């Protein structure tokens, strides 16, 4: 019996949105959430394809996490692929920067300042 | 009897937040709303202090509009003052730009592209 609960893979391949097709409102909505901001920041500090969905330190359940990744894909921020039982991620740094210059830098520049200010 | 319903003034003076005290998450949440994005864009196209709260073309009631302006003040984006019966506005362009470089430009650059893309 496949380990569907513990593993994150063996699902339909994730659907992606090209950053060029993302509106500014969609991009802003995607990044104006504390959990997604944490995901983006952790991804930015990791090499491409090294982080599985389960490796992030965020206080949400599996279904909510899946939703957050879906929003990030829909905003052209994150690309995912399945590697065996794991779904691994990369931040679409260059493509997103080309579409929304400076936005990613703002998100990463203020690291740790969300609660402190 | 004062015309409290039709007029927008004669309330307690609005409370403002300095952009320097605004977190990136607060700023992003403030601008990731279609009504507030419209308010920001209309303000950006108007001279300071020329736009009263009732002069914006947004599909919301008075209470909701008041809330949206409160959010914009809280993000350091808008300054308001009462002039007779009217509450007039200005976009805090320079202060906000200093705190979040490039963000306002992103919001204004994509004008009209929210639904089209």
gemmi code that builds the backbone of each chain (N, CA, C; Angstrom):
import gemmi

chains = {
    "A": [
        ("UNK", (0.846, -1.196, 0.000), (0.000, 0.000, 0.000), (0.883, 1.248, 0.000)),
        ("UNK", (0.698, 2.109, -0.958), (1.588, 3.271, -1.039), (1.414, 4.202, 0.166)),
        ("UNK", (2.520, 4.783, 0.550), (2.518, 5.634, 1.732), (2.067, 7.053, 1.373)),
        ("UNK", (0.794, 7.191, 1.062), (0.291, 8.481, 0.575), (0.214, 9.542, 1.670)),
        ("UNK", (0.054, 9.089, 2.906), (-0.104, 10.058, 3.974), (1.225, 10.681, 4.384)),
        ("UNK", (2.201, 9.811, 4.615), (3.485, 10.335, 5.071), (4.255, 11.012, 3.932)),
        ("UNK", (4.164, 10.462, 2.719), (4.905, 11.029, 1.609), (4.163, 12.192, 0.993)),
        ("UNK", (4.851, 12.981, 0.210), (4.200, 14.131, -0.413), (4.067, 13.939, -1.914)),
        ("UNK", (4.557, 12.848, -2.442), (4.614, 12.681, -3.886), (3.457, 11.875, -4.438)),
        ("UNK", (3.617, 11.360, -5.664), (2.636, 10.491, -6.300), (1.287, 11.164, -6.474)),
        ("UNK", (1.308, 12.472, -6.616), (0.089, 13.200, -6.913), (0.177, 13.651, -8.360)),
        ("UNK", (-0.878, 14.302, -8.811), (-0.817, 14.891, -10.146), (0.287, 15.952, -10.139)),
        ("UNK", (0.963, 16.086, -11.277), (2.042, 17.062, -11.349), (1.493, 18.469, -11.072)),
        ("UNK", (2.247, 19.280, -10.358), (1.765, 20.616, -10.019), (1.595, 21.508, -11.251)),
        ("UNK", (0.583, 22.344, -11.208), (0.321, 23.283, -12.290), (1.030, 24.602, -11.979)),
        ("UNK", (1.724, 25.143, -12.956), (2.480, 26.377, -12.741), (1.928, 27.528, -13.561)),
        ("UNK", (2.191, 28.724, -13.090), (1.825, 29.925, -13.816), (3.090, 30.709, -14.124)),
        ("UNK", (3.231, 31.121, -15.370), (4.383, 31.930, -15.742), (4.265, 33.307, -15.092)),
        ("UNK", (5.334, 33.811, -14.460), (5.267, 35.141, -13.838), (4.760, 36.219, -14.796)),
        ("UNK", (5.042, 36.059, -16.081), (4.602, 37.067, -17.046), (3.079, 37.155, -17.126)),
        ("UNK", (2.397, 36.103, -16.696), (0.932, 36.078, -16.754), (0.283, 36.453, -15.415)),
        ("UNK", (1.098, 36.923, -14.483), (0.596, 37.215, -13.139), (0.336, 38.719, -12.995)),
        ("UNK", (-0.837, 39.063, -12.462), (-1.129, 40.474, -12.221), (-0.445, 40.937, -10.946)),
        ("UNK", (-0.263, 42.228, -10.827), (0.398, 42.763, -9.637), (-0.425, 42.454, -8.388)),
        ("UNK", (-1.732, 42.450, -8.520), (-2.593, 42.160, -7.367), (-2.443, 40.706, -6.919)),
        ("UNK", (-2.354, 39.804, -7.878), (-2.138, 38.392, -7.546), (-0.792, 38.201, -6.857)),
        ("UNK", (0.226, 38.871, -7.368), (1.555, 38.754, -6.767), (1.553, 39.308, -5.345)),
        ("UNK", (0.942, 40.463, -5.160), (0.931, 41.088, -3.834), (0.126, 40.249, -2.845)),
        ("UNK", (-1.010, 39.719, -3.299), (-1.810, 38.871, -2.414), (-1.021, 37.629, -1.999)),
        ("UNK", (-0.268, 37.098, -2.938), (0.502, 35.887, -2.634), (1.560, 36.144, -1.567)),
        ("UNK", (2.169, 37.297, -1.612), (3.288, 37.537, -0.685), (2.862, 38.226, 0.609)),
        ("UNK", (1.611, 38.650, 0.694), (1.175, 39.350, 1.908), (0.534, 38.392, 2.899)),
        ("UNK", (1.223, 37.334, 3.166), (0.757, 36.325, 4.125), (1.979, 35.831, 4.897)),
        ("UNK", (1.888, 35.771, 6.218), (3.091, 35.448, 7.000), (3.655, 34.059, 6.717)),
        ("UNK", (2.773, 33.092, 6.483), (3.281, 31.744, 6.197), (3.993, 31.725, 4.849)),
        ("UNK", (3.364, 32.336, 3.851), (3.995, 32.323, 2.521), (5.277, 33.152, 2.509)),
        ("UNK", (5.300, 34.225, 3.283), (6.519, 35.021, 3.377), (7.652, 34.174, 3.969)),
        ("UNK", (7.320, 33.378, 4.963), (8.328, 32.485, 5.556), (8.806, 31.455, 4.530)),
        ("UNK", (7.867, 30.890, 3.778), (8.252, 29.915, 2.755), (9.193, 30.548, 1.736)),
        ("UNK", (8.866, 31.750, 1.301), (9.698, 32.442, 0.310), (11.098, 32.703, 0.871)),
        ("UNK", (11.124, 33.164, 2.104), (12.422, 33.480, 2.699), (13.270, 32.240, 2.923)),
        ("UNK", (12.644, 31.172, 3.370), (13.421, 29.937, 3.558), (13.913, 29.398, 2.213)),
        ("UNK", (13.040, 29.498, 1.200), (13.441, 29.043, -0.137), (14.602, 29.880, -0.673)),
        ("UNK", (14.528, 31.168, -0.396), (15.577, 32.059, -0.901), (16.932, 31.738, -0.284)),
        ("UNK", (16.904, 31.151, 0.891), (18.157, 30.795, 1.560), (18.623, 29.381, 1.273)),
        ("UNK", (17.935, 28.713, 0.353), (18.271, 27.316, 0.052), (18.584, 27.178, -1.434)),
        ("UNK", (19.395, 26.205, -1.772), (19.680, 25.943, -3.180), (18.428, 25.385, -3.859)),
        ("UNK", (18.313, 25.646, -5.168), (17.170, 25.150, -5.932), (16.999, 23.643, -5.746)),
        ("UNK", (15.779, 23.217, -5.595), (15.389, 21.803, -5.574), (15.919, 21.045, -4.367)),
        ("UNK", (16.364, 21.748, -3.354), (16.865, 21.042, -2.166), (15.818, 20.977, -1.058)),
        ("UNK", (14.728, 21.751, -1.197), (13.744, 21.794, -0.124), (12.455, 21.075, -0.502)),
        ("UNK", (12.126, 20.048, 0.268), (10.828, 19.397, 0.073), (9.767, 20.200, 0.818)),
        ("UNK", (8.507, 19.994, 0.438), (7.428, 20.765, 1.059), (7.360, 20.550, 2.566)),
        ("UNK", (7.749, 19.376, 3.007), (7.656, 19.084, 4.431), (8.805, 19.647, 5.247)),
        ("UNK", (9.761, 20.280, 4.575), (10.983, 20.709, 5.280), (10.904, 22.126, 5.834)),
        ("UNK", (9.746, 22.776, 5.667), (9.652, 24.174, 6.094), (9.076, 24.286, 7.497)),
        ("UNK", (9.604, 25.217, 8.232), (9.184, 25.407, 9.623), (8.035, 26.416, 9.682)),
        ("UNK", (6.847, 25.942, 9.346), (5.665, 26.811, 9.394), (4.557, 26.113, 10.186)),
        ("UNK", (3.784, 26.898, 10.939), (2.816, 26.314, 11.873), (1.475, 26.014, 11.231)),
        ("UNK", (1.495, 25.253, 10.126), (0.231, 24.918, 9.464), (0.196, 23.434, 9.130)),
        ("UNK", (-0.998, 22.907, 8.967), (-1.166, 21.512, 8.617), (-0.859, 21.276, 7.148)),
        ("UNK", (-0.936, 20.010, 6.776), (-0.553, 19.599, 5.431), (-1.459, 20.198, 4.347)),
        ("UNK", (-2.755, 20.218, 4.612), (-3.684, 20.756, 3.612), (-3.464, 22.257, 3.422)),
        ("UNK", (-3.276, 22.964, 4.523), (-3.040, 24.405, 4.432), (-1.720, 24.683, 3.714)),
        ("UNK", (-0.711, 23.879, 4.028), (0.587, 24.070, 3.386), (0.470, 23.861, 1.876)),
        ("UNK", (-0.287, 22.847, 1.503), (-0.506, 22.567, 0.091), (-1.183, 23.770, -0.590)),
        ("UNK", (-2.141, 24.362, 0.102), (-2.801, 25.551, -0.436), (-1.809, 26.704, -0.607)),
        ("UNK", (-0.970, 26.916, 0.403), (-0.007, 28.019, 0.321), (0.944, 27.829, -0.869)),
        ("UNK", (1.383, 26.591, -1.076), (2.263, 26.345, -2.224), (1.516, 26.561, -3.544)),
        ("UNK", (0.239, 26.213, -3.538), (-0.558, 26.438, -4.739), (-0.653, 27.930, -5.068)),
        ("UNK", (-0.827, 28.745, -4.036), (-0.884, 30.195, -4.235), (0.458, 30.718, -4.763)),
        ("UNK", (1.536, 30.189, -4.208), (2.872, 30.632, -4.644), (3.145, 30.211, -6.096)),
        ("UNK", (2.692, 29.018, -6.464), (2.833, 28.601, -7.873), (2.009, 29.521, -8.766)),
        ("UNK", (0.780, 29.830, -8.310), (-0.121, 30.663, -9.101), (0.370, 32.087, -9.282)),
        ("UNK", (1.265, 32.510, -8.397), (1.841, 33.851, -8.511), (3.176, 33.833, -9.252)),
        ("UNK", (3.552, 32.659, -9.735), (4.812, 32.570, -10.481), (6.034, 32.654, -9.596)),
        ("UNK", (5.857, 32.379, -8.312), (6.962, 32.534, -7.369), (7.728, 31.249, -7.121)),
        ("UNK", (7.033, 30.136, -7.235), (7.639, 28.856, -6.868), (7.402, 27.832, -7.972)),
        ("UNK", (8.445, 27.070, -8.250), (8.314, 25.933, -9.164), (8.517, 24.658, -8.354)),
        ("UNK", (7.703, 23.647, -8.670), (7.785, 22.391, -7.931), (7.922, 21.222, -8.890)),
        ("UNK", (8.575, 20.179, -8.399), (8.583, 18.932, -9.163), (8.680, 17.771, -8.191)),
        ("UNK", (8.175, 16.636, -8.629), (8.186, 15.468, -7.762), (9.453, 14.663, -8.009)),
        ("UNK", (10.108, 14.337, -6.917), (11.294, 13.479, -6.971), (11.034, 12.309, -6.045)),
        ("UNK", (10.672, 11.186, -6.626), (10.295, 10.036, -5.790), (9.150, 10.432, -4.887)),
        ("UNK", (9.266, 10.185, -3.605), (8.147, 10.471, -2.710), (8.053, 11.942, -2.329)),
        ("UNK", (9.032, 12.726, -2.728), (9.060, 14.119, -2.294), (8.716, 15.089, -3.415)),
        ("UNK", (8.076, 16.194, -3.016), (7.868, 17.310, -3.931), (8.868, 18.388, -3.533)),
        ("UNK", (9.758, 18.701, -4.454), (10.802, 19.673, -4.122), (10.549, 20.987, -4.847)),
        ("UNK", (11.174, 22.044, -4.339), (10.831, 23.413, -4.727), (12.039, 24.237, -5.143)),
        ("UNK", (11.741, 25.211, -5.960), (12.743, 26.258, -6.182), (12.019, 27.589, -6.286)),
        ("UNK", (12.687, 28.637, -5.846), (12.168, 29.992, -5.989), (12.461, 30.466, -7.405)),
        ("UNK", (11.433, 31.013, -8.076), (11.637, 31.451, -9.465), (12.189, 32.872, -9.457)),
        ("UNK", (13.349, 32.998, -8.906), (13.959, 34.284, -8.609), (14.038, 35.205, -9.836)),
        ("UNK", (14.682, 34.705, -10.879), (14.945, 35.559, -12.045), (13.675, 35.930, -12.794)),
        ("UNK", (12.805, 34.942, -12.995), (11.580, 35.222, -13.751), (10.685, 36.206, -12.998)),
        ("UNK", (10.586, 36.011, -11.678), (9.728, 36.878, -10.874), (10.314, 38.291, -10.802)),
        ("UNK", (11.626, 38.346, -10.676), (12.299, 39.652, -10.629), (12.091, 40.420, -11.936)),
        ("UNK", (12.102, 39.696, -13.030), (11.911, 40.340, -14.332), (10.508, 40.936, -14.426)),
        ("UNK", (9.535, 40.224, -13.895), (8.139, 40.670, -13.966), (7.831, 41.764, -12.943)),
        ("UNK", (8.367, 41.609, -11.717), (8.096, 42.567, -10.633), (9.412, 43.025, -10.019)),
        ("UNK", (10.109, 43.908, -10.715), (11.456, 44.282, -10.258), (11.441, 44.849, -8.840)),
        ("UNK", (12.294, 44.304, -8.020), (12.479, 44.845, -6.679), (11.596, 44.224, -5.611)),
        ("UNK", (10.524, 43.555, -6.012), (9.579, 43.043, -5.014), (10.206, 41.941, -4.152)),
        ("UNK", (10.884, 41.023, -4.797), (11.522, 39.938, -4.046), (12.588, 40.499, -3.104)),
        ("UNK", (13.306, 41.489, -3.573), (14.336, 42.109, -2.727), (13.710, 42.726, -1.484)),
        ("UNK", (12.555, 43.346, -1.643), (11.850, 43.921, -0.489), (11.480, 42.837, 0.517)),
        ("UNK", (10.982, 41.733, 0.015), (10.557, 40.643, 0.894), (11.735, 40.059, 1.661)),
        ("UNK", (12.857, 39.969, 0.991), (14.013, 39.328, 1.608), (14.812, 40.317, 2.454)),
        ("UNK", (14.804, 41.571, 2.056), (15.544, 42.596, 2.791), (15.047, 42.733, 4.219)),
        ("UNK", (13.719, 42.664, 4.382), (13.139, 42.894, 5.698), (13.094, 41.635, 6.543)),
        ("UNK", (13.910, 40.684, 6.206), (13.859, 39.416, 6.936), (13.956, 39.645, 8.442)),
        ("UNK", (13.020, 39.023, 9.148), (13.030, 39.116, 10.603), (12.428, 40.389, 11.148)),
        ("UNK", (12.032, 41.298, 10.271), (11.524, 42.592, 10.740), (10.008, 42.631, 10.814)),
        ("UNK", (9.357, 41.544, 10.420), (7.901, 41.564, 10.353), (7.283, 41.821, 11.722)),
        ("UNK", (7.794, 41.154, 12.714), (7.195, 41.303, 14.039), (7.889, 42.366, 14.869)),
        ("UNK", (9.108, 42.679, 14.493), (9.913, 43.539, 15.361), (9.588, 45.010, 15.191)),
        ("UNK", (8.884, 45.366, 14.112), (8.707, 46.803, 13.854), (7.259, 47.250, 13.999)),
    ],
    "B": [
        ("UNK", (-28.818, 71.275, 12.987), (-28.250, 69.929, 13.180), (-27.148, 69.703, 12.142)),
        ("UNK", (-25.982, 69.332, 12.592), (-24.881, 69.177, 11.634), (-25.130, 68.022, 10.665)),
        ("UNK", (-24.680, 68.240, 9.464), (-24.909, 67.264, 8.411), (-23.867, 66.154, 8.473)),
        ("UNK", (-23.993, 65.317, 9.491), (-22.977, 64.286, 9.718), (-23.037, 63.164, 8.685)),
        ("UNK", (-24.209, 62.948, 8.122), (-24.343, 61.830, 7.196), (-23.743, 62.153, 5.831)),
        ("UNK", (-24.113, 63.315, 5.315), (-23.622, 63.665, 3.984), (-22.161, 64.103, 4.016)),
        ("UNK", (-21.747, 64.812, 5.068), (-20.379, 65.302, 5.134), (-19.436, 64.237, 5.641)),
        ("UNK", (-18.143, 64.394, 5.416), (-17.185, 63.402, 5.863), (-16.350, 63.936, 7.023)),
        ("UNK", (-16.546, 65.164, 7.419), (-15.683, 65.779, 8.423), (-16.251, 65.727, 9.814)),
        ("UNK", (-15.715, 66.558, 10.691), (-16.204, 66.689, 12.061), (-16.082, 65.398, 12.841)),
        ("UNK", (-15.097, 64.620, 12.500), (-14.811, 63.427, 13.279), (-13.517, 63.682, 14.032)),
        ("UNK", (-13.130, 62.713, 14.844), (-11.823, 62.803, 15.494), (-10.751, 62.831, 14.403)),
        ("UNK", (-9.675, 63.557, 14.661), (-8.609, 63.640, 13.671), (-8.059, 62.248, 13.393)),
        ("UNK", (-7.745, 61.969, 12.140), (-7.255, 60.630, 11.793), (-5.897, 60.338, 12.427)),
        ("UNK", (-5.697, 59.084, 12.794), (-4.426, 58.631, 13.372), (-3.531, 58.125, 12.248)),
        ("UNK", (-2.276, 58.555, 12.254), (-1.357, 58.161, 11.192), (-0.220, 57.301, 11.722)),
        ("UNK", (0.340, 56.523, 10.824), (1.509, 55.710, 11.148), (2.649, 56.135, 10.238)),
        ("UNK", (3.797, 56.362, 10.837), (4.976, 56.715, 10.048), (5.414, 55.496, 9.240)),
        ("UNK", (5.680, 55.657, 7.934), (6.130, 54.516, 7.130), (7.311, 53.781, 7.746)),
        ("UNK", (8.162, 54.490, 8.452), (9.327, 53.845, 9.066), (8.924, 52.800, 10.103)),
        ("UNK", (7.716, 52.919, 10.625), (7.243, 51.982, 11.649), (6.380, 50.856, 11.065)),
        ("UNK", (6.336, 50.773, 9.752), (5.460, 49.799, 9.092), (6.269, 48.566, 8.670)),
        ("UNK", (5.761, 47.391, 8.995), (6.436, 46.161, 8.557), (6.114, 45.883, 7.097)),
        ("UNK", (6.963, 45.099, 6.459), (6.740, 44.787, 5.052), (5.421, 44.028, 4.874)),
        ("UNK", (5.081, 43.205, 5.848), (3.835, 42.447, 5.749), (2.616, 43.377, 5.832)),
        ("UNK", (2.676, 44.350, 6.704), (1.591, 45.333, 6.809), (1.454, 46.122, 5.508)),
        ("UNK", (2.588, 46.517, 4.956), (2.554, 47.277, 3.706), (1.965, 46.445, 2.574)),
        ("UNK", (2.410, 45.192, 2.477), (1.938, 44.337, 1.394), (0.453, 44.029, 1.544)),
        ("UNK", (0.018, 43.783, 2.782), (-1.400, 43.511, 3.012), (-2.241, 44.724, 2.621)),
        ("UNK", (-1.721, 45.903, 2.916), (-2.471, 47.122, 2.604), (-2.670, 47.301, 1.108)),
        ("UNK", (-1.659, 46.943, 0.343), (-1.742, 47.215, -1.094), (-2.297, 46.042, -1.900)),
        ("UNK", (-2.492, 44.907, -1.260), (-2.991, 43.738, -2.011), (-4.503, 43.621, -1.920)),
        ("UNK", (-5.154, 44.705, -2.200), (-6.617, 44.756, -2.191), (-7.046, 45.640, -3.353)),
        ("UNK", (-7.994, 45.182, -4.165), (-8.338, 45.935, -5.384), (-8.887, 47.339, -5.104)),
        ("UNK", (-9.677, 47.480, -4.041), (-10.206, 48.814, -3.734), (-9.067, 49.741, -3.317)),
        ("UNK", (-8.210, 49.255, -2.433), (-7.118, 50.116, -1.973), (-6.131, 50.417, -3.086)),
        ("UNK", (-5.936, 49.447, -3.980), (-5.061, 49.694, -5.122), (-5.642, 50.813, -5.996)),
        ("UNK", (-6.944, 50.796, -6.163), (-7.595, 51.868, -6.926), (-7.427, 53.220, -6.232)),
        ("UNK", (-7.627, 53.233, -4.914), (-7.458, 54.487, -4.166), (-6.036, 55.028, -4.335)),
        ("UNK", (-5.062, 54.139, -4.226), (-3.659, 54.557, -4.345), (-3.387, 55.120, -5.737)),
        ("UNK", (-3.904, 54.427, -6.742), (-3.649, 54.875, -8.113), (-4.338, 56.198, -8.411)),
        ("UNK", (-5.560, 56.349, -7.917), (-6.247, 57.629, -8.150), (-5.539, 58.765, -7.406)),
        ("UNK", (-5.103, 58.466, -6.185), (-4.372, 59.482, -5.418), (-3.070, 59.859, -6.120)),
        ("UNK", (-2.403, 58.866, -6.681), (-1.129, 59.128, -7.348), (-1.300, 60.041, -8.558)),
        ("UNK", (-2.491, 60.024, -9.120), (-2.755, 60.867, -10.279), (-3.351, 62.220, -9.929)),
        ("UNK", (-3.418, 62.520, -8.636), (-4.027, 63.777, -8.189), (-3.021, 64.562, -7.359)),
        ("UNK", (-3.160, 65.874, -7.367), (-2.304, 66.706, -6.534), (-2.642, 66.464, -5.057)),
        ("UNK", (-1.634, 66.653, -4.184), (-1.841, 66.487, -2.739), (-3.019, 67.332, -2.254)),
        ("UNK", (-3.798, 66.754, -1.390), (-4.878, 67.439, -0.684), (-6.016, 67.895, -1.587)),
        ("UNK", (-6.080, 67.363, -2.794), (-7.171, 67.776, -3.686), (-8.301, 66.760, -3.701)),
        ("UNK", (-8.074, 65.559, -3.139), (-9.085, 64.525, -3.216), (-9.736, 64.266, -1.863)),
        ("UNK", (-11.029, 64.476, -1.800), (-11.775, 64.116, -0.596), (-12.087, 62.620, -0.656)),
        ("UNK", (-12.402, 62.051, 0.515), (-12.664, 60.611, 0.573), (-13.836, 60.204, -0.322)),
        ("UNK", (-14.784, 61.109, -0.481), (-15.955, 60.772, -1.277), (-15.742, 60.887, -2.777)),
        ("UNK", (-14.558, 61.308, -3.181), (-14.333, 61.600, -4.604), (-13.798, 60.416, -5.389)),
        ("UNK", (-13.629, 59.277, -4.722), (-13.029, 58.128, -5.407), (-14.094, 57.208, -5.994)),
        ("UNK", (-13.773, 56.687, -7.146), (-14.721, 55.823, -7.849), (-14.475, 54.364, -7.456)),
        ("UNK", (-14.961, 53.990, -6.284), (-14.811, 52.609, -5.812), (-16.175, 52.079, -5.364)),
        ("UNK", (-16.418, 50.799, -5.612), (-17.752, 50.223, -5.398), (-17.966, 49.750, -3.965)),
        ("UNK", (-17.735, 50.636, -2.994), (-17.941, 50.253, -1.598), (-18.716, 51.345, -0.868)),
        ("UNK", (-19.363, 50.966, 0.221), (-20.100, 51.906, 1.035), (-19.181, 52.750, 1.890)),
        ("UNK", (-19.799, 53.682, 2.594), (-19.041, 54.653, 3.364), (-18.215, 54.002, 4.487)),
        ("UNK", (-18.811, 53.050, 5.192), (-18.102, 52.400, 6.303), (-16.903, 51.604, 5.782)),
        ("UNK", (-17.124, 50.894, 4.688), (-16.024, 50.110, 4.110), (-14.920, 51.034, 3.605)),
        ("UNK", (-15.321, 52.132, 2.989), (-14.330, 53.086, 2.483), (-13.498, 53.646, 3.636)),
        ("UNK", (-14.168, 53.954, 4.727), (-13.468, 54.459, 5.908), (-12.448, 53.438, 6.408)),
        ("UNK", (-12.828, 52.185, 6.389), (-11.905, 51.118, 6.799), (-10.693, 51.052, 5.864)),
        ("UNK", (-10.968, 51.144, 4.565), (-9.858, 51.071, 3.602), (-8.875, 52.221, 3.824)),
        ("UNK", (-9.392, 53.411, 4.086), (-8.493, 54.542, 4.338), (-7.722, 54.342, 5.640)),
        ("UNK", (-8.373, 53.735, 6.621), (-7.684, 53.442, 7.878), (-6.508, 52.494, 7.651)),
        ("UNK", (-6.723, 51.487, 6.819), (-5.647, 50.540, 6.504), (-4.502, 51.254, 5.781)),
        ("UNK", (-4.863, 52.149, 4.867), (-3.826, 52.877, 4.123), (-3.047, 53.827, 5.043)),
        ("UNK", (-3.727, 54.449, 5.976), (-3.018, 55.287, 6.965), (-2.088, 54.420, 7.809)),
        ("UNK", (-2.601, 53.254, 8.223), (-1.815, 52.360, 9.074), (-0.594, 51.779, 8.383)),
        ("UNK", (-0.598, 51.802, 7.069), (0.559, 51.315, 6.312), (1.484, 52.465, 5.912)),
        ("UNK", (1.160, 53.666, 6.379), (2.013, 54.808, 6.055), (1.888, 55.271, 4.624)),
        ("UNK", (0.785, 54.912, 3.978), (0.627, 55.229, 2.558), (-0.128, 56.524, 2.306)),
        ("UNK", (-1.026, 56.839, 3.232), (-1.912, 57.986, 3.004), (-1.936, 58.879, 4.241)),
        ("UNK", (-1.916, 60.175, 3.978), (-2.105, 61.153, 5.047), (-3.429, 61.864, 4.799)),
        ("UNK", (-4.146, 62.103, 5.889), (-5.456, 62.753, 5.761), (-5.546, 63.946, 6.688)),
        ("UNK", (-6.344, 64.922, 6.289), (-6.667, 66.021, 7.204), (-8.058, 66.532, 6.867)),
        ("UNK", (-8.695, 67.094, 7.881), (-10.050, 67.598, 7.693), (-10.003, 69.062, 7.276)),
        ("UNK", (-10.717, 69.347, 6.221), (-10.847, 70.731, 5.747), (-12.330, 71.030, 5.687)),
        ("UNK", (-12.815, 71.734, 6.709), (-14.254, 71.977, 6.784), (-14.984, 70.651, 6.818)),
        ("UNK", (-15.952, 70.460, 5.984), (-16.732, 69.219, 6.047), (-16.044, 68.045, 5.353)),
        ("UNK", (-14.928, 68.328, 4.687), (-14.292, 67.260, 3.909), (-13.011, 66.751, 4.560)),
        ("UNK", (-12.772, 65.472, 4.370), (-11.484, 64.889, 4.748), (-10.699, 64.691, 3.455)),
        ("UNK", (-9.576, 65.378, 3.367), (-8.803, 65.310, 2.129), (-7.531, 64.501, 2.339)),
        ("UNK", (-6.968, 64.051, 1.232), (-5.912, 63.033, 1.254), (-4.673, 63.427, 0.453)),
        ("UNK", (-3.577, 62.850, 0.862), (-2.398, 62.883, -0.008), (-1.687, 61.542, 0.113)),
        ("UNK", (-1.060, 61.132, -0.981), (-0.247, 59.926, -0.991), (1.116, 60.289, -0.403)),
        ("UNK", (1.588, 59.467, 0.548), (2.883, 59.757, 1.183), (4.006, 59.171, 0.333)),
        ("UNK", (4.106, 59.662, -0.827), (4.972, 59.110, -1.860), (6.430, 58.974, -1.407)),
        ("UNK", (7.008, 60.087, -1.001), (8.441, 60.077, -0.679), (8.761, 59.238, 0.547)),
        ("UNK", (7.952, 59.375, 1.599), (8.228, 58.622, 2.829), (8.081, 57.124, 2.592)),
        ("UNK", (7.023, 56.765, 1.830), (6.780, 55.340, 1.588), (7.871, 54.758, 0.682)),
        ("UNK", (8.269, 55.542, -0.293), (9.323, 55.100, -1.209), (10.636, 54.882, -0.462)),
        ("UNK", (10.900, 55.740, 0.503), (12.127, 55.611, 1.286), (12.112, 54.301, 2.091)),
        ("UNK", (10.945, 53.969, 2.619), (10.829, 52.767, 3.461), (10.765, 51.488, 2.618)),
        ("UNK", (10.038, 51.550, 1.497), (9.854, 50.365, 0.640), (10.184, 50.722, -0.808)),
        ("UNK", (11.455, 50.836, -1.102), (11.862, 51.322, -2.426), (11.291, 50.472, -3.557)),
        ("UNK", (10.663, 51.124, -4.489), (10.182, 50.438, -5.688), (8.774, 49.902, -5.597)),
        ("UNK", (8.229, 49.786, -4.386), (6.908, 49.160, -4.253), (5.811, 50.023, -4.877)),
        ("UNK", (5.866, 51.306, -4.594), (4.854, 52.200, -5.153), (4.946, 52.219, -6.689)),
        ("UNK", (6.164, 52.202, -7.181), (6.350, 52.187, -8.631), (5.716, 50.950, -9.251)),
        ("UNK", (5.853, 49.816, -8.573), (5.231, 48.575, -9.062), (3.710, 48.715, -9.127)),
        ("UNK", (3.145, 49.315, -8.090), (1.689, 49.460, -8.034), (1.184, 50.369, -9.139)),
        ("UNK", (1.938, 51.395, -9.412), (1.489, 52.394, -10.386), (1.844, 51.979, -11.813)),
        ("UNK", (2.933, 51.252, -11.946), (3.374, 50.814, -13.275), (2.348, 49.921, -13.945)),
        ("UNK", (1.759, 49.050, -13.167), (0.841, 48.071, -13.741), (-0.581, 48.595, -13.850)),
        ("UNK", (-0.723, 49.873, -13.850), (-2.071, 50.456, -13.868), (-2.905, 49.870, -15.010)),
        ("UNK", (-4.074, 49.418, -14.643), (-4.978, 48.878, -15.648), (-4.695, 47.450, -16.032)),
        ("UNK", (-3.628, 46.893, -15.466), (-3.246, 45.547, -15.880), (-3.757, 44.482, -14.922)),
        ("UNK", (-4.417, 44.905, -13.859), (-4.846, 43.940, -12.835), (-5.782, 42.890, -13.420)),
        ("UNK", (-6.721, 43.325, -14.218), (-7.682, 42.372, -14.764), (-7.273, 41.851, -16.131)),
        ("UNK", (-6.425, 42.593, -16.786), (-6.148, 42.282, -18.182), (-5.131, 41.160, -18.338)),
        ("UNK", (-4.382, 40.872, -17.264), (-3.292, 39.903, -17.454), (-3.533, 38.590, -16.730)),
    ],
}
model = gemmi.Model(1)
for chain_id, residues in chains.items():
    chain = gemmi.Chain(chain_id)
    for i, (resn, *xyz) in enumerate(residues, 1):
        res = gemmi.Residue()
        res.name, res.seqid = resn, gemmi.SeqId(i, " ")
        for name, pos in zip(("N", "CA", "C"), xyz):
            atom = gemmi.Atom()
            atom.name, atom.element = name, gemmi.Element(name[0])
            atom.pos, atom.b_iso = gemmi.Position(*pos), 0.0
            res.add_atom(atom)
        chain.add_residue(res)
    model.add_chain(chain)
structure = gemmi.Structure()
structure.add_model(model)
structure.setup_entities()
